[in-house]
Amino acid sequence: MTYFPMFLKLENAPCLVAGGGAVALRKVKNLLSFGAEIMLVAPEIAPELEELPKVHLAKRCFCPQDLDGMTLAVAATDNGEVNREIARLCRARQIPVNVADQPEEGTFVFPAVVQKGSLTIGVSTGGASPAAAVYVKEKIASVLPGEDKHFQEILDYLARMRPVVKREAAEPHRKALFLRLFDLCMEKNRPLTQDEWAALRQEGKMP
């Protein structure tokens, strides 16, 4: 099975996690790292989950109303039938759902994630081998620019420059200018100065 790679904005988004054990803990930590607001439902909840911020706990069994208003859901209970029922309800309501013990029942999987500041890379093998995904993740992480490259500073600068380039450069030349801007920043290991940007604008025949 091949999954379409898509990045979803989860900051302050309500997400349901059904389950209160070690698997749920891993899923919750993953979602929290991207700013999600977690509603966790389980009759028994591990102490580590109770200590996490931005997690609203409900010590009871799952009920269909728990899905109301949710951006996505995770079925991570120790009951396969309950997990399948959650998945069925989510599919009917078009809510993305991850099923921890039966990925084929869900509509998305958690990738192995490499994250450095605003740079995020997800690796998935379609459920074939999580170990292989972690192996590839570690290989990618080993070749990414480290903190000494000021990579996040460059990314922040490029984010600020996107509207400038779109405003000042004609459509046919934007892609080449974005690439040239990135290459120069990486070459210099820092954002461009105003004089360097002015020279690049002239090089690109911008007004």
N, C-alpha and C positions, 0 to 999 in steps of 0.2 A: 504494500500500500504506500502510495506517495502522497504527501501532504503539501498543500500550497503554502509557501512561506509568507506570512503576513505579520506585520508589526501592529499591535493594537494599543491604543492609548488607554491606560488603566488608572491614571492619576485621579484619585477620589471616586473611582468607579465602584459601585456595589458588586461584590462577588460572593457567591455562596460556596462554602466548603462544608460538605457533609462528612463527618468522621472526626474522631478526636484522638487518634493515635499518631504513631511515628510518621506514617505516610502523609497524613493530613498536615502534620507539622512541617514537613519538607515543602509541600505545596503552598502552604500559607506563607512561609518565609520567602519563597520565590515571588509570590504575588505582592507581598509587602514591599519588596525591594523596588517595585515599579509603582508604588504609591496607591495600591488598591485599598478599598475599604472592605474588610472581610466580615461576613456574617457566618459564624461557625455553629453548626448544629450537630449535637451528638449527646447521647445519654451519659457517656463518660468521657471526660476531657483530661488529657495529660496535663500535668502541672506546667510544663514548658509552654503550652499553648495559652494557658491562663495568664501567663506573665507578659505576653506579647502586646504591644500597643496597637491601636486601631483595629482590634479584633473584638467584635461583639459576639458574646457567647450565649447560646441557648442550650441548656442542658436538658434535652429531650430528643425524641425521635424526629426524623425528617417528616415534613408534611408538604403537600404540593404548593400551598400558599407561600412557602419559603422562597419560591422562585420569582415571586412578584417583583418586578423592577430590577432584576439582576442583569448585569452585563454578561456574565459568564458563570458557570458552575463547575465544581469539582466533586465527583462522587468518590469518596475515599473511605467508606465505611468497611467494616469487616464482614458485611453481608452482601454476597454477590447479587441476590435478588433485589435488594434495596438499591444497589448501584445501578442495576439494569433499569429499574423503574424510574430512577432519577434521569437516566439517559433518555429513556423513552419520552418522558414529560418535556425534557429540554428540546429534543428534536421536534416535538409537536409544536412547541412555542418558539422555535428557531432561536434558542439560546445556546451558544457554544458550550459544549460540555466535555470535560475530561474524565475518563473513568480509569482510576488508578490500576485496578487489577485486570481490567478487560478493555484495553485501548481500542479494540475494534468496535466496541459499543459506543464510543465517544465520537466527537467531531473534531477534536484537536488534541495534540500532545504537547507536553512541555519539552522544549529542546534543551540540549546542553548549551549553556549560555556563557559567552565571553563578554565581559562588560568592563570598559575603561572609560569612565566619565559618560559622555553622551554617545559614545561608540558602543553599539550592541551587536553581537553576532550570535545567531542561533544555529545550532547543528542538530540535525535529526536524521535518523536512518529509517524513518517510517515505522519505528517499533521493532525493527529486526534485531538491533543490538545496541542497547543503551551504553554498554561498555565501549563499543566502537565510536559512538558519538562523543563520549568523554575523551577518548584517545585523540580524535580529530580536534576537539575543542582545545586540548592542551597543546597540540602542535601549533594551532593558530595563535594561541596566546603567547607562545614562545617567540614568535616572529613579529608581533605587533610592537609599534613604538612604545617605549617605556616612558616613565615620568620625565627622564632627562631630555626627551625630545619635545617637551612642552606641547604634547599632542592635543590635550584638551584646550589649551589656550588658542591653538590654531583653529580647532573646530569652532570655538566660540566666535572667533574673528570671522571665519567663513560664514557662519550663521548671520552675523551682522551685515556682511557684504552682499548676501543674496538679494535683498530688495534693492540695493544700490545698483548691482549689475543688471537686474531686470529692468530697472528704471532707465538706465543710461545706455544700455547696449541693445542694438537691434537683434531681433529674434535669431537670425541665421548665425550670429557670432557669439551668442551667449554660452553655448556648451564649450566652445574652444576657450573662451575667456575664463570660465569656471575652472577648467582643467589647468590652464596656465597659472591662474591664481593659486590653486592648490599646490602645483609643482614648485612654484617660487617659495611658498611658505615652508614646504618640507625641505627645500634646498637650504633655506636660511635658518631653519629650525625655530621659526618665530613668525608672528604676523608681520605683514608689510608695514613700513612707515608710510606716512602721507606722501612723501616724495616718491617712494617706490611705487605706490599705487598710481600716482600721477603719470609716472613713466610708463606703467603698464597700460593705462588708458590711452596714452599717445601711441604706444605700440599697436594697440588694438583698433586704432583709428576711431576712438570714441569721441564724441563732441566735448 
